[in-house]
C-alpha cells in the first residue's frame, strides 16, 4: 500500500540516467519528427520562429513561476501583474520609451514584493495570497486606465519589442533565451541558486543551516513579478496597444509549462532547462494543432489532457507518497 | 515542508464552555460580526438595501456561488483542491442538454426547437446534469487517487478540458431555456418568500454540515485531511473517501449550474468563467484552511452570505466591479492573515 515495493517504470528509467529533461527532450524531438511528416509547413524557418516567438511570452512567465515553485510556493498573479504593470507604464507614454519600460518593470517588482511579503511575513499560503492579489491587481489595472486602451504609436522602440528582430531572430525569442540562460547560471552556479533548492527541499533544515529562507522566498516572488512585467510590453508591441486585460489567463498556461518542465508543487525539484524545453513542446503542440486545422477549443482539451498525462507519468507512486 | 506540514488530526472543534464575553464573541466569530456590521452599514448607506426585492436578489445571487463553495469546502477539508468547478458549471448543463435531446429524439420527441430553444425534457435535463456532475467529480477523483496526480494539476487540466468541451459540444452557441417554464422555479422561483436557490443552498449546506459533524463521513474526512498517512495506517480507505469528496464537489457544481442556467434561462459555454476562484475565496474566508482537516461548512455558508451582502452594497453605492475586485481581494488577505499569524494553539 505504501508503494515502495512496486517500482514504477519511470523510476527504473531514472536509475539508468534518463531524467526529466531527457524525457522532455525526446518528447520534443518526437513531436518535431511527427509534425514534419504531418505537415509540410511545420519545419519551415518562418513557422519555427513563429512558434518560438509566441511561446517565448508565456515561457518567460513560466521561468518566473519556476523560481517560485522551486521554493515550494506558487504564483497565480503573474497574468495580473503583467496587465497592471503594462497599464501603469502606459500612463507615462509621453515621457519616452526608457521611463515607460522602467516604470513597467518597477511596478512588476513592487507587485512581486507585495506577494512575497504577504507570503513570508503575513504567513498567508501563497495559493491564497496570489489568488487574492490576482483579483486585486486585475481590478487595479482597470482602475488605472479606466478600462480604456492606450496606443503607444509615438514609441517605435516600444512597438519594436513585440515585432522587432535582431539578426533575423525575433526579439522575444532572444529575450527568452537570455533569461533561460541567466536563470540556469543563477540556479546552478550561485549561492542564491543553492539556497533556492535547499529552501524548496526542506525549509526548516535550510533555515537551521543558516539559510535566510524569508529573503530567498521574497526574492523568487520579485523575480516572478519582474519577468511577468517584462512580457507586457512585448504583447502590447505586437498588438499596438496596452490594455487592462492583456495578461488574463496567462497564469494557467505558464503554470502548465513550469509543471510540464518538471517543477514540483512541493518545491525543491525542477530545472530551468526543463521549463525551456516544456515551453517549446507546448508551443510546438499548439502549432501542430493549428496547422492540422483543429479548432481552438479542441486545443484546450489537448492542453489539459497533456498536462494531466505528463504530470501523471512524472508523479507516479513514489513521489506522491513522499509528498504526503 | 511547505505549508502542507502542520497537519494533525482534529476530531472535534475546540471546547466551547468558556465564558462568552462580547470581546470573546467578536474574536471567535469575526465573520459573523463583520457580516452584521456590514448589514447595518448597508441599511444606512442606501434605502434600497433593505427592500424585500433587493434582499431576495442578494440571497439568490450568493446561493449559486455558495453551493459551489460547499462542494469545494468538502474537497479542501480532505486536503485537496478543486479548480474545475467553474468549468463544470458550463460543461454539466451543456452535455446534459445534448444527452437529453438525444434521449428525447429516441423517444420520438423534439427537445430542441429552432436550433437554440429547448422545449422538452425538464426531468431528464435535471437528472443528467446532476449525474454528469457526479461523474465528472468522480473522474477528477480517479485521476487524483489512482494516477496519483496532485489535485491542483488534475483539476487545472480538467478546467481547460471541460470548458473547451462545452464549447465543442454546444458549437459555441447558447441554448435558450426560456420556453421551459417548469425549470425556472429552480433559479427564480420562491417558496413563502424565500428564493428557491437559497432553499437549495441551505439544504445542501445543511446536509453537508450534518454529515461532517455527526456521521462517520465527517470523522473520516477530517481524519484524512488532518493526517493522511496516519489515517491510512489506521485502516481508512483514503482513496475511496477522496473519490467521494470529489464526486460531492462535482455534484454541487452541477446543482449550481442548474440554478444559474435556470435563473438566466440559458446555458452558455462561457458561463461561470472564474467562479472557481470566487468559490475558493469564500471557502477560505469561511475558515477552511488549505492544510486540510480544519474548517466547517457553516463557515462557508456564512462567508457566502457575507460576500453576497458586500457585493450587493458595493453595487448599490455605485462602485464599479473593478473596485469590488480590489476590496474583496483585500478582505480575503485581511481575513486569512491573522489566522496564520496567531501563535499555534496547544
Interface residues (C-beta under 8 A of the other chain):
Chain A: X1 X2 X72 X73 X74 X118 X122 X123 X124 X125 X126 X127 X128 X129 X131 X132 X133 X134 X135 X136 X138 X139 X140 X142 X143 X147 X202 X203 X204 X205 X252 X255 X256 X259 X265 X266 X267 X295 X296 X297 X298 X299 X300 X301 X303 X304 X305 X307 X308 X311 X312 X315 X316 X317 X319 X320 X323 X324
Chain B: X1 X2 X3 X4 X81 X143 X147 X148 X149 X150 X152 X153 X154 X156 X157 X158 X159 X160 X161 X162 X163 X164 X165 X167 X168 X172 X228 X229 X232 X277 X280 X281 X284 X290 X291 X320 X321 X322 X323 X324 X325 X326 X328 X329 X330 X332 X333 X336 X337 X340 X341
